[in-house]
Amino acid sequence: MATKLLLIDDDARLTTMVGDYLRANGHEVDVAGSLALGRERLAQGQYDALVLDLMLPDGDGLDLTRFLRGDPRFKRLPLLMLTARGEPLDRVLGLEMGADDYLAKPFEARELLARIKALLRRSQPEPASAELLRFGRLEIDLGARQARISGKACDLTGHQFDLLVVLAQGAGRVLSRDQIMDALKGHPVDAFDRSIDVHVSRIRACIEDDPKCPKRVLTARGLGYVFARKQDADQ
């Protein structure tokens, strides 16, 4: 899906050239030649990034930047500032006001495109790590081999941690004791010198620390155990 950009600049020749170049490279581009029109566009549409000139006929781009960073709707909108004023102080002011990047005129359209791409990449949320399972307040860090409740490490043995991982990775499904033992093959022979039930009891004591919270590891009578899938069970 094409990203949608808003370019606020009163230089018609520049906006035509830059707009055409960005569109040719897969972006949708709206153009506004004044702060007033730019505000209207922002209020009416949803944009992935804003390219803003510092000097406009009806005001200063810094004022709009200050407004955007104070409004929850636009606080995280990626913003690249354009200006013919290339003094270091101007760049510092723009960045301190909340601009994410700064490009002085004249510039190469290719550089602008590269900077926009970098802004868009940085604005994307980090993907959840394949080695981190999250269930409300509970985090199971496979890489660190550690379970945490609200950031505090749980006191589990290695065997109990592995059992917790088996249950969590099968969240929502009833696992029999045989299935659990099968999933844990390759562990030392004394891994379950006590019963699975005892280990589950210890796991519960660690991850279900608040009696007001719904239970996480449930017993399916005569069948085995099921790990509650509901994401807010620990909240």
SVG drawing of the C-alpha trace seen along z (x, -y; Angstrom):
<svg xmlns="http://www.w3.org/2000/svg" viewBox="-13 -36 39 77">
<polyline fill="none" stroke="black" stroke-width="0.4" points="0.0,0.0 1.4,-3.4 2.3,-5.8 0.6,-9.1 2.7,-12.3 1.8,-15.9 4.2,-18.5 3.7,-22.1 5.7,-24.6 4.8,-27.7 7.4,-27.1 5.1,-25.8 7.9,-24.8 9.6,-22.8 6.4,-21.1 5.5,-20.1 9.0,-18.6 9.3,-16.9 5.6,-15.7 6.1,-14.1 9.3,-12.4 7.8,-11.0 4.7,-9.8 6.9,-8.0 8.5,-6.3 5.3,-4.9 4.1,-7.6 0.8,-9.4 1.4,-13.2 -0.8,-16.0 0.5,-19.6 -0.4,-22.7 1.1,-26.2 0.4,-27.8 0.1,-27.0 -3.6,-27.5 -4.1,-25.0 -1.7,-22.6 -3.7,-22.6 -6.9,-21.9 -5.2,-19.0 -4.0,-17.6 -7.4,-17.9 -9.1,-16.2 -6.7,-13.4 -4.4,-10.8 -0.8,-11.1 2.3,-8.8 4.7,-11.7 4.9,-15.5 7.5,-17.5 7.3,-21.1 8.9,-24.3 10.2,-26.6 9.3,-29.8 5.7,-30.2 3.7,-33.2 1.3,-33.1 3.7,-32.0 6.6,-30.0 6.8,-26.3 8.2,-26.2 4.9,-27.3 3.1,-24.5 5.7,-22.0 5.1,-23.2 1.4,-22.8 1.7,-19.3 3.9,-18.1 1.5,-19.3 -1.5,-17.6 -1.9,-13.8 -3.2,-13.2 0.0,-14.4 2.6,-13.9 4.3,-11.0 3.7,-12.1 7.2,-11.8 8.2,-15.3 11.0,-16.5 11.7,-20.2 12.8,-22.0 14.3,-25.4 16.5,-27.8 18.0,-28.8 20.9,-26.5 22.4,-27.9 23.2,-25.4 21.0,-27.3 18.0,-26.9 18.5,-23.2 18.9,-23.0 15.7,-25.0 13.7,-22.8 14.9,-19.6 14.3,-20.9 10.7,-21.9 10.1,-18.3 11.2,-17.9 12.6,-14.4 14.9,-15.5 16.1,-18.6 17.0,-19.2 18.4,-22.5 17.5,-23.9 18.6,-23.3 18.6,-19.6 18.5,-16.5 15.1,-14.8 16.9,-11.5 18.2,-12.6 14.7,-13.8 13.3,-10.4 16.0,-8.6 15.3,-10.7 11.6,-10.1 12.1,-6.3 14.4,-6.5 11.7,-8.4 9.0,-5.9 11.2,-3.0 11.9,-4.5 8.2,-5.3 7.2,-1.6 6.6,0.2 9.2,2.8 8.0,6.3 7.5,8.5 10.5,10.7 10.0,14.3 11.8,15.1 9.4,13.1 5.9,14.3 3.6,11.8 0.4,12.5 -0.7,9.3 1.8,8.7 3.6,11.9 6.6,12.0 8.3,15.2 11.8,14.5 13.0,17.5 16.4,16.1 17.1,15.2 15.2,18.2 13.4,16.0 9.8,15.4 8.8,11.9 5.7,10.4 5.6,6.7 9.3,6.8 10.2,8.7 11.9,12.1 10.0,15.2 11.9,17.7 11.5,20.8 13.9,23.7 15.1,24.5 12.6,27.5 9.7,25.3 10.6,22.6 10.6,25.3 7.2,26.5 5.8,23.0 7.1,22.5 5.3,25.7 2.1,24.6 2.3,21.0 3.2,22.0 0.0,24.2 -2.1,21.4 -5.8,22.1 -5.3,25.9 -5.7,28.6 -2.4,30.5 -2.4,33.9 0.4,34.9 1.6,37.3 1.7,34.5 3.6,32.3 6.2,35.0 6.5,35.7 7.2,32.0 9.9,32.0 11.8,35.0 15.5,34.6 15.5,33.2 17.6,34.9 15.9,38.1 15.4,36.5 13.6,33.5 10.4,34.7 11.5,36.5 8.4,34.8 5.1,34.9 4.1,32.4 1.4,31.3 4.0,30.2 5.8,28.2 2.6,26.6 1.8,25.6 5.1,23.8 4.6,22.1 1.2,20.9 2.6,19.5 5.1,17.5 3.0,16.2 -0.4,15.8 0.9,13.5 -2.3,11.5 -5.4,13.4 -7.6,10.8 -6.3,11.6 -7.9,14.5 -5.9,17.7 -3.4,18.3 -2.8,22.1 -6.1,23.9 -6.8,27.6 -8.9,29.6 -10.1,32.3 -9.2,35.8 -7.4,34.3 -4.5,32.1 -3.8,28.4 -4.6,25.4 -2.8,22.1 -5.3,19.2 -4.9,17.4 -6.7,14.2 -4.1,11.4 -5.4,9.3 -5.6,12.1 -2.7,10.7 -3.7,7.0"/>
</svg>
